[in-house]
């Protein structure tokens, strides 16, 4: 097997106190390279951020990243690592600085202040599926890490990332991408003047099999419509989103099955694992400034559905029908967050005070666990109806001066 070549880069460090060496005129035959500008984070937060664990990733930084999975957008947060199992349509596995956050249990993910994580989820607490996000429509991502931010609430003890959709696309875009393993993707998006505001539309369709002997056959459809009116300080927006995904999963394979040749390394023991999911939402955001005070309101509502089929033990419990099971989650959800911030001075120091509240409701009429065979139910393990409501208030005053 031919090994890939290894490219090494050497860097010479020069003490700031020492004079740099004079390179002199370029030698005959020397090629002078053009200047290369390396752009860092979106903006300098020195003296603005209240913690070194707070930052921002620009649209350029996010789009420069090669994406194998949609959740890898989160890897723009220093220390975050994303992986995947049980098919491309399932929520990613998140890690932050060595901590396993499962599918989002301890890391809050938001889109224009709408929380993506789901409480009391059929598969895992805090489940955050990012497959409904279209990368081309993300304008910026703010992030904060650590248990320092009381305003984040539940499911965010390790931090949060807040995606913000663009208010306007600079130009219309249409693209078709083809790749190996039966990968293809089509995207189209554009912004239009509508009244005194801007309507931005985006749609995506993709399909992929992955490297597996029997492909994942993962189909994804995304659609976004956002109306924005105003400026960065005074605005309102209405956003509608829809996502539908269906896939097969390779799931885990026993090592002994590979050793004895039952399946190959990229094979699977069953073609019936996988799932299908859908999510739709409508949200409203409003912000205005009067005098030294800024008011923000964010409200959203939506529907979510997941049917996930897995088999961890093959025929251990049921030698005749197998040990496949289905986790089902069907819910309606809504949320509201409002705050008002005052900026003023005390003894010559800049002070900011915030007063606000937030609430979230989930109506789950289909949280269930079922024994299945070839995705057909034959026994109910449990089925629950849940209404979960949370509320909180925020009172904060902080000195803006370092």
C-alpha positions as CSV (number, residue, x, y, z in Angstrom):
1,X,0.0,0.0,0.0
2,X,1.4,3.4,-0.9
3,X,1.5,5.8,2.0
4,X,0.6,9.5,1.4
5,X,3.4,11.9,1.4
6,X,3.9,13.9,4.6
7,X,4.3,17.7,4.3
8,X,6.2,19.4,7.1
9,X,6.2,23.2,7.7
10,X,8.9,24.8,9.7
11,X,8.4,28.1,11.5
12,X,11.2,30.4,12.8
13,X,10.4,32.4,15.9
14,X,12.1,35.8,16.2
15,X,12.2,37.6,19.6
16,X,10.3,40.9,19.4
17,X,13.3,42.6,21.0
18,X,15.7,41.4,18.3
19,X,16.1,43.1,14.9
20,X,14.9,40.8,12.1
21,X,17.6,39.6,9.8
22,X,18.0,41.5,6.5
23,X,17.1,39.1,3.7
24,X,18.7,41.3,1.1
25,X,17.7,41.2,-2.5
26,X,16.2,38.0,-3.8
27,X,18.7,35.6,-5.3
28,X,18.7,35.0,-9.0
29,X,16.0,32.5,-9.9
30,X,14.2,32.9,-6.6
31,X,10.3,33.0,-6.8
32,X,8.8,35.8,-4.7
33,X,5.4,34.6,-3.4
34,X,2.4,37.0,-3.2
35,X,1.3,38.2,0.1
36,X,-1.2,35.9,1.9
37,X,-3.6,37.3,4.5
38,X,-4.9,34.9,7.2
39,X,-8.2,36.1,8.7
40,X,-8.9,35.1,12.3
41,X,-12.1,35.3,14.2
42,X,-15.0,37.6,13.0
43,X,-14.2,40.4,15.4
44,X,-11.8,41.4,18.2
45,X,-13.6,40.8,21.5
46,X,-10.7,41.9,23.7
47,X,-12.1,44.1,26.4
48,X,-15.6,43.4,25.2
49,X,-16.1,39.7,26.1
50,X,-16.4,39.0,29.8
51,X,-14.7,35.6,29.5
52,X,-12.0,34.1,27.4
53,X,-14.4,31.3,26.6
54,X,-16.7,33.6,24.6
55,X,-16.3,34.1,20.9
56,X,-17.8,34.4,17.4
57,X,-17.4,32.6,14.1
58,X,-18.1,34.5,10.9
59,X,-19.9,33.2,7.8
60,X,-16.6,33.1,5.9
61,X,-15.0,31.0,8.7
62,X,-17.9,28.6,8.7
63,X,-18.1,28.2,4.9
64,X,-14.3,27.6,4.7
65,X,-14.7,24.4,6.7
66,X,-15.1,21.2,4.7
67,X,-18.3,19.5,6.1
68,X,-18.7,15.8,6.3
69,X,-21.6,16.2,8.7
70,X,-23.9,19.2,9.3
71,X,-23.1,19.3,13.0
72,X,-19.4,19.9,12.2
73,X,-20.3,23.6,12.0
74,X,-20.0,23.5,15.8
75,X,-16.3,22.6,15.4
76,X,-15.7,26.3,14.9
77,X,-16.1,26.4,18.7
78,X,-12.6,25.8,20.1
79,X,-12.5,22.4,21.9
80,X,-15.6,21.0,20.3
81,X,-15.4,17.7,18.4
82,X,-18.3,16.1,16.4
83,X,-18.8,12.5,15.5
84,X,-21.6,10.3,14.2
85,X,-23.1,6.9,14.5
86,X,-26.3,5.0,13.5
87,X,-26.7,6.8,10.2
88,X,-26.4,10.4,8.9
89,X,-29.9,11.5,9.9
90,X,-29.4,11.0,13.6
91,X,-28.2,13.8,15.9
92,X,-24.4,14.0,16.2
93,X,-22.4,13.0,19.2
94,X,-20.8,16.1,20.8
95,X,-17.5,16.4,22.8
96,X,-16.2,19.5,24.5
97,X,-12.7,19.5,25.9
98,X,-12.8,15.8,26.7
99,X,-16.4,15.8,28.0
100,X,-18.9,13.5,26.3
101,X,-22.0,15.7,25.8
102,X,-23.9,12.8,24.2
103,X,-26.4,14.2,21.7
104,X,-26.6,17.6,23.3
105,X,-27.4,16.9,27.0
106,X,-25.1,19.6,28.4
107,X,-24.5,21.9,25.4
108,X,-27.3,24.3,24.4
109,X,-27.7,24.9,20.7
110,X,-29.8,27.8,19.5
111,X,-30.9,29.3,16.1
112,X,-31.8,33.0,16.4
113,X,-32.6,32.3,20.1
114,X,-34.8,29.3,19.4
115,X,-33.4,26.3,21.4
116,X,-32.7,23.2,19.3
117,X,-32.3,20.8,22.2
118,X,-35.3,18.7,23.2
119,X,-36.0,17.8,26.8
120,X,-37.4,14.4,27.8
121,X,-36.5,13.1,24.3
122,X,-37.2,9.5,23.4
123,X,-33.5,8.8,22.5
124,X,-31.6,11.1,24.8
125,X,-32.0,14.1,27.1
126,X,-31.1,17.3,25.3
127,X,-31.2,15.7,21.8
128,X,-30.0,18.4,19.3
129,X,-30.3,17.4,15.6
130,X,-28.7,20.1,13.4
131,X,-29.5,18.5,10.1
132,X,-32.2,21.1,9.5
133,X,-29.6,23.9,9.2
134,X,-28.5,25.1,5.7
135,X,-24.9,26.3,6.0
136,X,-25.1,28.9,3.3
137,X,-27.8,30.7,5.3
138,X,-25.8,31.1,8.5
139,X,-24.5,34.6,8.9
140,X,-22.6,34.2,12.2
141,X,-22.3,31.9,15.2
142,X,-21.8,33.2,18.7
143,X,-20.6,30.8,21.4
144,X,-19.9,30.7,25.1
145,X,-18.3,27.9,27.1
146,X,-18.5,26.9,30.7
147,X,-21.1,27.0,33.5
148,X,-21.0,30.8,33.9
149,X,-24.1,31.9,32.1
150,X,-27.4,31.8,34.1
151,X,-29.4,33.2,31.2
152,X,-28.9,30.0,29.1
153,X,-31.1,27.8,31.4
154,X,-31.4,24.0,31.1
155,X,-29.2,21.8,28.9
156,X,-26.3,24.2,28.8
157,X,-24.1,23.6,31.8
158,X,-21.1,23.2,29.4
159,X,-21.9,26.2,27.2
160,X,-23.9,27.2,24.1
161,X,-23.7,28.0,20.5
162,X,-26.2,30.4,18.9
163,X,-26.5,30.4,15.1
164,X,-27.9,33.5,13.4
165,X,-29.5,33.4,9.9
166,X,-28.5,36.0,7.4
167,X,-30.8,38.9,7.0
168,X,-30.0,39.2,3.3
169,X,-28.0,37.2,0.8
170,X,-25.6,39.4,-1.2
171,X,-26.5,37.6,-4.4
172,X,-28.6,34.7,-5.5
173,X,-26.9,31.3,-5.4
174,X,-27.6,27.9,-7.1
175,X,-25.2,25.0,-6.8
176,X,-25.1,21.3,-7.6
177,X,-22.5,19.1,-5.9
178,X,-21.6,15.6,-6.9
179,X,-19.3,13.2,-5.0
180,X,-18.3,9.6,-4.3
181,X,-20.6,7.1,-2.5
182,X,-23.6,8.4,-4.4
183,X,-23.4,11.8,-2.9
184,X,-25.2,14.7,-4.5
185,X,-26.6,17.9,-3.2
186,X,-28.5,20.8,-4.7
187,X,-29.0,24.2,-3.1
188,X,-30.7,27.4,-4.2
189,X,-31.2,30.7,-2.3
190,X,-31.8,34.3,-3.0
191,X,-33.1,37.5,-1.3
192,X,-35.8,39.8,-2.7
193,X,-37.1,43.2,-1.7
194,X,-40.6,42.9,-0.3
195,X,-42.3,46.1,0.9
196,X,-39.9,47.9,3.2
197,X,-38.1,44.6,4.1
198,X,-36.2,41.7,2.6
199,X,-37.5,38.1,2.0
200,X,-34.8,35.4,1.9
201,X,-35.6,32.0,0.5
202,X,-33.4,28.9,0.6
203,X,-33.9,25.2,-0.3
204,X,-31.7,22.2,-0.2
205,X,-31.9,18.6,-1.3
206,X,-29.2,16.0,-0.7
207,X,-28.6,12.3,-0.8
208,X,-25.7,10.1,0.2
209,X,-24.8,6.4,0.9
210,X,-21.6,6.7,2.8
211,X,-18.8,4.1,2.4
212,X,-21.0,1.2,3.5
213,X,-21.5,-2.0,1.4
214,X,-25.2,-1.3,1.7
215,X,-25.7,2.4,1.4
216,X,-27.4,4.6,4.1
217,X,-29.6,6.1,1.4
218,X,-29.9,9.2,3.4
219,X,-32.3,11.7,1.9
220,X,-32.6,15.3,3.3
221,X,-35.0,18.1,2.3
222,X,-34.6,21.6,3.9
223,X,-36.5,24.8,3.3
224,X,-36.2,28.3,4.9
225,X,-38.1,31.5,4.4
226,X,-37.1,34.6,6.4
227,X,-38.6,38.1,6.2
228,X,-36.5,40.9,7.8
229,X,-37.2,44.5,8.2
230,X,-35.2,47.2,10.0
231,X,-31.5,47.7,11.0
232,X,-29.1,45.8,13.2
233,X,-30.4,47.7,16.3
234,X,-34.1,48.1,15.5
235,X,-35.7,45.2,13.6
236,X,-38.2,42.5,13.4
237,X,-38.1,39.2,11.5
238,X,-40.4,36.2,10.8
239,X,-38.8,32.9,9.9
240,X,-40.3,29.6,8.8
241,X,-38.3,26.4,8.5
242,X,-39.0,22.8,7.5
243,X,-36.8,19.7,7.4
244,X,-37.4,16.0,6.5
245,X,-34.8,13.2,6.6
246,X,-34.9,9.5,6.0
247,X,-32.0,7.0,6.3
248,X,-30.8,3.5,6.8
249,X,-28.1,2.8,9.5
250,X,-25.1,0.5,9.5
251,X,-25.2,0.5,13.3
252,X,-22.4,-1.4,15.2
253,X,-21.1,-4.7,14.0
254,X,-19.7,-7.5,16.2
255,X,-15.9,-7.8,15.7
256,X,-16.1,-11.6,15.5
257,X,-18.5,-11.2,12.5
258,X,-15.8,-9.4,10.7
259,X,-13.0,-11.8,11.8
260,X,-14.9,-14.9,10.6
261,X,-15.9,-13.2,7.3
262,X,-19.6,-13.0,8.0
263,X,-19.5,-9.3,6.9
264,X,-16.8,-7.0,5.7
265,X,-15.5,-4.0,7.6
266,X,-18.1,-1.8,6.0
267,X,-20.8,-4.3,6.0
268,X,-23.9,-4.6,8.2
269,X,-25.8,-7.5,9.8
270,X,-29.2,-6.0,9.2
271,X,-30.7,-3.7,6.6
272,X,-33.6,-2.6,8.8
273,X,-32.0,-0.1,11.1
274,X,-32.3,3.6,10.5
275,X,-35.0,6.2,10.9
276,X,-37.0,9.1,9.6
277,X,-37.5,12.5,11.1
278,X,-39.2,15.8,10.4
279,X,-39.2,19.2,12.0
280,X,-41.1,22.4,11.2
281,X,-41.0,25.8,13.0
282,X,-42.1,29.4,12.9
283,X,-40.4,32.1,14.9
284,X,-40.6,35.8,15.5
285,X,-37.8,38.1,16.6
286,X,-38.1,41.8,17.6
287,X,-35.6,44.3,18.9
288,X,-35.8,48.0,19.5
289,X,-33.9,50.7,21.2
290,X,-35.2,53.8,23.0
291,X,-32.8,56.0,24.8
292,X,-30.3,54.0,26.8
293,X,-32.4,50.8,26.8
294,X,-32.8,47.9,24.4
295,X,-35.7,45.5,24.4
296,X,-35.5,42.0,22.8
297,X,-38.4,39.5,22.2
298,X,-38.1,36.1,20.7
299,X,-41.1,33.7,20.2
300,X,-41.3,30.4,18.4
301,X,-43.5,27.3,17.9
302,X,-43.1,24.1,16.0
303,X,-43.6,20.4,15.4
304,X,-41.1,17.6,15.6
305,X,-41.3,13.8,14.8
306,X,-38.7,11.0,15.0
307,X,-38.9,7.3,14.5
308,X,-35.5,5.6,15.3
309,X,-34.9,1.9,14.8
310,X,-31.9,0.2,16.4
311,X,-30.7,-3.3,17.4
312,X,-27.8,-3.5,19.9
313,X,-28.0,-7.2,20.8
314,X,-29.2,-8.9,17.6
315,X,-31.0,-12.1,18.8
316,X,-29.9,-12.2,22.4
317,X,-33.3,-11.5,24.0
318,X,-35.6,-12.8,21.3
319,X,-34.0,-15.6,19.2
320,X,-37.0,-15.8,16.9
321,X,-37.9,-12.2,16.0
322,X,-34.7,-10.4,16.9
323,X,-34.0,-7.5,19.4
324,X,-34.8,-4.5,17.1
325,X,-36.6,-1.7,18.9
326,X,-38.2,1.6,17.9
327,X,-37.9,4.9,19.8
328,X,-40.6,7.3,18.8
329,X,-40.8,11.0,19.7
330,X,-43.7,13.2,18.5
331,X,-44.2,16.7,20.0
332,X,-45.4,20.3,19.6
333,X,-43.1,22.9,21.2
334,X,-43.2,26.6,21.8
335,X,-41.0,29.2,23.6
336,X,-40.9,32.8,24.5
337,X,-37.9,34.9,25.7
338,X,-38.0,38.6,26.5
339,X,-35.5,41.0,28.1
340,X,-34.7,44.7,28.5
341,X,-31.2,46.0,29.0
342,X,-30.3,49.4,30.4
343,X,-26.9,51.0,29.9
344,X,-25.8,53.8,32.3
345,X,-22.9,55.0,34.4
346,X,-22.1,54.7,38.1
347,X,-19.1,56.7,39.4
348,X,-17.8,57.1,35.9
349,X,-18.0,53.4,35.1
350,X,-20.2,51.9,32.4
351,X,-22.8,49.5,33.8
352,X,-25.3,47.3,32.1
353,X,-28.4,45.9,33.8
354,X,-30.8,43.3,32.3
355,X,-34.2,42.1,33.4
356,X,-36.0,39.3,31.6
357,X,-37.8,36.0,31.5
358,X,-38.2,33.0,29.3
359,X,-40.5,30.0,29.1
360,X,-40.6,26.8,27.1
361,X,-43.4,24.2,26.6
362,X,-43.3,20.8,25.1
363,X,-46.4,18.7,24.4
364,X,-45.4,15.1,23.7
365,X,-48.2,12.9,22.7
366,X,-46.1,10.1,21.4
367,X,-43.0,9.3,23.5
368,X,-42.7,5.5,23.1
369,X,-40.4,2.5,23.1
370,X,-41.5,-0.5,21.1
371,X,-40.2,-4.0,20.1
372,X,-40.1,-4.3,16.3
373,X,-39.3,-6.7,13.5
374,X,-38.3,-5.2,10.2
375,X,-39.6,-1.9,11.5
376,X,-43.0,-3.3,12.4
377,X,-44.2,-3.1,16.0
378,X,-45.2,-6.3,17.8
379,X,-44.9,-5.2,21.5
380,X,-45.2,-2.0,23.4
381,X,-42.6,-1.6,26.1
382,X,-43.9,1.8,27.2
383,X,-45.8,4.8,25.8
384,X,-46.1,8.1,27.5
385,X,-47.9,11.5,27.1
386,X,-45.9,14.4,28.6
387,X,-46.4,18.1,29.0
388,X,-43.2,19.7,30.2
389,X,-43.1,23.4,31.0
390,X,-40.2,25.5,32.2
391,X,-39.8,29.1,33.1
392,X,-37.1,31.4,34.4
393,X,-36.3,35.0,35.2
394,X,-33.1,36.9,34.7
395,X,-31.8,39.8,36.7
396,X,-28.2,40.8,36.0
397,X,-26.0,43.9,36.5
398,X,-22.5,44.0,35.3
399,X,-19.7,46.6,34.8
400,X,-18.9,47.0,31.2
401,X,-15.4,48.4,31.9
402,X,-12.5,46.1,32.4
